[in-house]
Amino acid sequence: MLRELGTSGIKIHPLGMGTWAFGGGSYWGEQSQAEVNNICAAALERGVNFFDTAEVYNAGTSETSLGVALRGKRTQAVVASKIAPSNCGDIEGHLDASLRRLQTDYVDLYMLHWPVNPLALKHFGGEGDARLPQVSEIFDTLQRMVQKGKVRAIGVSNFGKTQLEEALATGCPVCINEIAYNIVSRAIEAEIAPLCLAKNISVVGSMALQQGLLAGAFAAPDDVPPPQAHSRHYQQSRGVGGGDPAQDSRHNEAGAEAEIFALLPELQRIAAEQGITTAQLSVAWVLQKPFIASTLAGCRTVAQLEENIAATEIALPQAVAAQIDALSLPVWQKLGDSADYYENRRDSRIF
Ligand SMILES: NC(=O)c1ccc[n+]([C@@H]2O[C@H](COP(=O)([O-])OP(=O)(O)OC[C@H]3O[C@@H](n4cnc5c(N)ncnc54)[C@H](OP(=O)(O)O)[C@@H]3O)[C@@H](O)[C@H]2O)c1
């Protein structure tokens, strides 16, 4: 059941543990360390070995919390972290800080969180070195981190076709592209996923549940809290005032609320027909795509984790998957082929 990441030799479970909520913070609210410890222990017991964090998640406390939960269990886990593009002027310094927070001397996978371009830097801005390192310089440094034993394999996140081609041209083995993919975020199907398949770069989809939406958490757009509503799925005004101005909506687009909230009852109906939950249907739909190695879901409780693990064992009938493809097409058409779900399409950081 485990899937290899590119040709790295690293094997991961089809369900990846999203840890963005670990450590709490304004985006996700409180998350107790006791529950994080229980979730991580239960995950490892059930063979869910892949833990995805980043230096920017809750200003480092996601890494700290994960490090505590994996104490004494480190070798059973595949730990992935990511560096912010704005910090690429000092990759080793930022990697060392992540390792300290994670209480480990290596990460299995180290990813560039976003491509290094002026737009991405603007969003991550303020912190770190504003100098724009060359792509080749970044990937050379990452490879030196592998040689030093601090990193087992190198990956990217949120890379588009041109950006992937640039990265591959440096000669660096890139084993994974982690990027948003779910029933209402399908842009990567156009160009990015086919290129990854052709180049043997594993695609790990993030936000399997579109931050709770595809678990049926919200009956209407008004119910979605501002942090979760700051993506292009929603109209601009909903994603403002969540407590962290850096996470306010900035896309100035109309969103696809009508299409999404017409789709959700259909997903609920199909899930009921299949005898599964809407969250499970959403996870199972992602996993039946041939280009997907693993899908990340942020599990806040052991009960959610168990439900999501069970979803990895569901073989969705092809006709059902095709029906969901067709039903979700209007959302994809409305949001377009930009895989950046936060910036206006004109300003997409992914190309
Ligand atoms: N590389 C990147 O740029 C990037 C971007 C985004 C995310 N990620 C990664 O992907 C991971 C997953 O994304 P995400 O956490 O943002 O969103 P997500 O996985 O789509 O949604 C997580 C939320 O869904 C709810 N949930 C989970 N399982 C459920 C179930 N079985 N039933 C009902 N509700 C359920 C929980 O909501 P409640 O809080 O309401 O319980 C949870 O907070 C992140 O944690 C992060 O590691 C990476």
The ligand as a Gaussian input file, in Angstrom:
#p B3LYP/6-31G(d) Opt

LIG

0 1
 N        2.198000      22.972000       0.544000
 C        1.273000      23.847000       0.766000
 O        1.340000      25.011000       0.317000
 C        0.080000      23.462000       1.591000
 C       -1.060000      24.257000       1.604000
 C       -2.119000      23.869000       2.404000
 C       -2.030000      22.728000       3.162000
 N       -0.899000      21.969000       3.153000
 C       -0.791000      20.740000       3.957000
 O       -1.944000      19.965000       3.720000
 C       -2.515000      19.654000       4.977000
 C       -4.007000      19.444000       4.821000
 O       -4.639000      20.662000       4.508000
 P       -5.453000      21.494000       5.571000
 O       -5.159000      20.973000       6.935000
 O       -5.198000      22.911000       5.297000
 O       -6.940000      21.235000       5.148000
 P       -7.829000      19.910000       4.951000
 O       -7.037000      18.713000       5.221000
 O       -8.502000      20.044000       3.655000
 O       -8.938000      20.120000       6.064000
 C       -8.628000      19.966000       7.414000
 C       -9.878000      20.158000       8.246000
 O      -10.871000      19.242000       7.833000
 C      -11.592000      18.781000       8.950000
 N      -11.582000      17.308000       8.934000
 C      -10.530000      16.476000       8.748000
 N      -10.947000      15.195000       8.709000
 C      -12.292000      15.217000       8.870000
 C      -13.282000      14.220000       8.904000
 N      -12.998000      12.935000       8.760000
 N      -14.574000      14.617000       9.101000
 C      -14.890000      15.910000       9.230000
 N      -13.991000      16.909000       9.198000
 C      -12.691000      16.551000       9.006000
 C      -10.967000      19.366000      10.178000
 O      -11.777000      20.491000      10.503000
 P      -12.198000      20.918000      11.977000
 O      -11.121000      21.842000      12.370000
 O      -13.499000      21.615000      11.733000
 O      -12.333000      19.710000      12.802000
 C       -9.621000      19.837000       9.706000
 O       -9.178000      20.963000      10.354000
 C       -2.117000      20.813000       5.896000
 O       -2.269000      20.497000       7.249000
 C       -0.697000      20.992000       5.456000
 O        0.135000      20.012000       6.049000
 C        0.127000      22.320000       2.352000

